[in-house]
Amino acid sequence: MSLTVALDDPKSSVNAFFDEHLPHHELLTRPWARNLQQHSWTRSIPASRTPHLIGAAIEIRLGFDLAQILPYGELTAAVSLPDGLDAIRALGFSPPADDDGLPTWQKGALIDDHYLLNDHDRQVEASTLCWRVAYVESIAHALGNRELNTPENLSAFWAHNRHSPPQESIEALLRLWYKYLAAARATFAGLGEPTTIRPSFANRFAVGDLLLGNTLIEVKCELRPEAQLPRTLRQVLACALADSDDELSIEGIGVYHAYEGSVTHWPLTRVLQSLSPTGHASLPELRARFAETIATERRTIDERGS
């Protein structure tokens, strides 16, 4: 994802844009950091051989919970051997009458919290499936745009090299899942519908995590998130600014910190005003300038690759 590359480069056009137009992140990140510190006593940091997969898997688990149509279709299909289909049902999805494959599976009746909290075996199945989807996704990411990166090849790879997640990873995912149910699920429901999983911006220059109603949410699963707050804020704000034609009608942005079970979100206009050097900011004007920034960044990345 080009945005990730740009944010990791202090001299990138994207970081230069924020340094010039929206530099004053401290007005938001300082109270945000204090809030996370207040939640730090609940922070569950698991010992794990695959911490990156835990972060990816809990994001996927939240997507499955919030979506009405089965998300991550090709990746889910790649790991959905017979036991995988049971796990998809454990996530609350079922095929329609005219079943045309996994991408058409839909949420059935509303799943109550008693089921989500107390059906331990099914939650283990669901967590295992999410870890496996995250694992195959990491393979797809490593392959990049090479010809080997196809749903058929990923399915063949998985059929040949099925991996079971370490037990500590499943235990960690269950803890994060129950924390989400207690601390964030109701807040997310209150942000409204529809739900879009991994919305894409500017021809995939950036990909978000969740769009709930008109609020764009980034999911983070970091050991010390406080140190990364300025970058995290730029990441979610860059996605909102990359929606140059306002197709998604984004009115708010926010971040969910999975280890802390903490949701922070703000109106988009308030964020822009807080970060602006003048205290005033025009969303259309910033989006127009950011579109130019994206074009410059793409040229730079292309030149590096040539």
Order of alpha helices (4+ residues) and beta strands (2+ residues): alpha-alpha-alpha-alpha-alpha-alpha-beta-beta-alpha-alpha-alpha-alpha-alpha-beta-beta-beta-beta-beta-alpha-beta-beta-alpha-alpha
